[in-house]
Amino acid sequence: MKVQSGFMRLKLLAALGMFVALALTTAAHAVPAPQVLRSFGSQTFSGLCCFSFNETVSAKEPAKPVPAVVTWSSDTKIGGDFLVGLNVNGGPCTFFGAGSLLESGATVEEDSRTLQFIIAPEEGLTPGTNAFTLCGGATFSSSATLLMHFNVLEVRLSK
């Protein structure tokens, strides 16, 4: 009986340890509210590059700024080629990496897209709160359109 009781105690401690580890991992990956924007509706944009998409997140940089990683994900439907970038702290629309959404030429279908931008401190980051606003526009035709559904914009600071 003592062997079985000891085994049960060991299983209980192992389960408790896994629960605590999971709780700490989840808390460590939580993102503060200003750093995440989730839009559940639909938005349509048209016009030549570059203009604001009015989607902004912010993050508080330390005294010595560190790189910021901004990720945008959305279900999209495009009618024409579009560019997507960021303006940092009200600056110009800039493309910090891949930002092209190209029309396939086939029937326009909805597609999930994710773009990630890495902004170095020398690219406009300052100590304190920094704002990152989604921007872009059509590359060739002012009648091109970008329809976004279920949009997520998120910023995380590098450690």
C-alpha positions as CSV (number, residue, x, y, z in Angstrom):
1,M,0.0,0.0,0.0
2,K,2.8,2.4,0.8
3,V,4.4,1.9,-2.6
4,Q,1.1,2.7,-4.3
5,S,0.5,5.8,-2.1
6,G,4.1,7.1,-2.9
7,F,3.5,6.5,-6.6
8,M,0.2,8.5,-6.5
9,R,2.0,11.3,-4.6
10,L,4.7,11.4,-7.3
11,K,2.1,11.5,-10.1
12,L,0.3,14.3,-8.4
13,L,3.5,16.4,-7.9
14,A,4.5,15.8,-11.6
15,A,1.0,16.9,-12.8
16,L,1.2,20.0,-10.5
17,G,4.7,20.8,-11.9
18,M,3.5,20.6,-15.5
19,F,0.5,22.9,-14.7
20,V,2.8,25.5,-13.1
21,A,5.2,25.3,-16.1
22,L,2.3,25.8,-18.5
23,A,1.0,28.7,-16.6
24,L,4.3,30.5,-16.5
25,T,4.9,29.8,-20.2
26,T,1.6,31.3,-21.2
27,A,2.2,34.4,-19.0
28,A,5.6,34.9,-20.5
29,H,4.2,35.0,-24.0
30,A,1.3,37.4,-23.2
31,V,1.4,40.6,-25.3
32,P,0.2,43.9,-23.7
33,A,-3.0,45.3,-25.2
34,P,-1.5,48.3,-27.0
35,Q,0.8,45.9,-28.9
36,V,-2.1,44.0,-30.6
37,L,-4.9,45.1,-32.8
38,R,-7.6,42.7,-33.9
39,S,-10.3,43.7,-36.4
40,F,-13.1,41.3,-37.1
41,G,-14.9,43.4,-39.7
42,S,-14.2,44.0,-43.3
43,Q,-12.3,47.0,-44.8
44,T,-11.8,47.9,-48.4
45,F,-8.9,50.1,-49.6
46,S,-8.2,51.5,-53.0
47,G,-5.8,54.1,-54.5
48,L,-2.2,54.4,-55.4
49,C,0.5,54.0,-52.8
50,C,0.9,55.3,-50.2
51,F,-1.8,56.0,-47.6
52,S,-2.6,55.0,-44.1
53,F,-4.8,51.9,-43.4
54,N,-5.7,53.5,-40.0
55,E,-4.5,50.4,-38.1
56,T,-2.0,51.2,-35.4
57,V,-0.2,49.4,-32.6
58,S,2.4,50.8,-30.1
59,A,5.2,49.5,-27.9
60,K,7.3,51.2,-25.3
61,E,11.0,51.1,-26.1
62,P,13.6,51.1,-23.4
63,A,16.1,54.0,-23.0
64,K,18.3,52.3,-25.7
65,P,15.8,51.1,-28.3
66,V,15.8,47.5,-29.5
67,P,14.6,46.1,-32.8
68,A,10.8,45.8,-33.2
69,V,9.1,42.9,-35.0
70,V,5.7,43.8,-36.5
71,T,3.5,41.1,-37.9
72,W,0.3,41.6,-39.9
73,S,-2.1,38.8,-40.8
74,S,-5.3,39.1,-42.7
75,D,-7.8,37.2,-44.9
76,T,-7.5,39.3,-48.1
77,K,-9.1,39.6,-51.5
78,I,-7.1,41.8,-53.9
79,G,-8.1,43.2,-57.3
80,G,-4.7,44.5,-58.5
81,D,-1.2,44.6,-57.1
82,F,-0.8,46.2,-53.7
83,L,2.1,47.1,-51.4
84,V,1.8,46.9,-47.6
85,G,4.2,48.7,-45.3
86,L,4.5,50.6,-42.0
87,N,4.9,54.1,-41.0
88,V,6.9,54.4,-37.7
89,N,6.0,57.3,-35.4
90,G,4.2,59.2,-38.2
91,G,7.0,58.9,-40.7
92,P,6.6,58.0,-44.4
93,C,5.2,54.6,-45.5
94,T,8.3,52.4,-45.5
95,F,8.8,48.7,-46.6
96,F,10.8,46.9,-44.0
97,G,11.0,43.6,-46.0
98,A,8.6,41.8,-48.3
99,G,5.3,43.8,-48.7
100,S,3.9,42.9,-52.1
101,L,0.4,41.4,-52.5
102,L,0.2,40.4,-56.1
103,E,-2.9,39.6,-58.0
104,S,-2.7,36.0,-59.4
105,G,-4.5,36.8,-62.6
106,A,-6.9,34.0,-62.0
107,T,-10.4,34.5,-60.4
108,V,-9.9,36.7,-57.4
109,E,-10.2,34.4,-54.4
110,E,-9.8,35.2,-50.7
111,D,-6.4,34.2,-49.3
112,S,-4.8,34.4,-45.9
113,R,-1.7,36.5,-45.8
114,T,1.0,37.2,-43.2
115,L,3.8,39.8,-43.5
116,Q,6.5,40.4,-40.9
117,F,8.5,43.6,-40.7
118,I,11.7,44.0,-38.6
119,I,12.5,47.6,-37.7
120,A,16.0,48.4,-36.4
121,P,16.5,51.2,-33.8
122,E,18.1,53.5,-36.4
123,E,15.0,53.2,-38.6
124,G,13.0,55.7,-36.5
125,L,12.6,54.0,-33.1
126,T,12.9,56.3,-30.1
127,P,13.0,55.7,-26.3
128,G,9.4,55.6,-25.0
129,T,6.2,54.8,-26.9
130,N,6.6,54.1,-30.6
131,A,3.6,53.8,-33.0
132,F,3.4,51.5,-36.0
133,T,0.7,52.2,-38.5
134,L,-0.2,49.9,-41.5
135,C,0.1,51.7,-44.8
136,G,0.4,51.0,-48.5
137,G,-1.6,51.2,-51.7
138,A,-1.9,50.0,-55.3
139,T,1.3,49.8,-57.3
140,F,0.0,50.5,-60.8
141,S,-3.8,51.3,-60.9
142,S,-5.8,53.7,-58.7
143,S,-8.8,51.4,-59.2
144,A,-7.1,48.4,-57.6
145,T,-8.7,47.2,-54.4
146,L,-7.6,45.4,-51.2
147,L,-10.3,43.9,-49.1
148,M,-9.2,42.8,-45.6
149,H,-11.2,40.6,-43.1
150,F,-10.2,39.4,-39.7
151,N,-7.1,41.5,-39.5
152,V,-4.4,41.2,-36.8
153,L,-1.5,43.6,-36.3
154,E,1.0,42.9,-33.6
155,V,4.3,44.4,-32.4
156,R,6.9,42.7,-30.2
157,L,10.2,44.1,-29.0
158,S,13.4,42.1,-29.4
159,K,15.1,41.0,-26.1
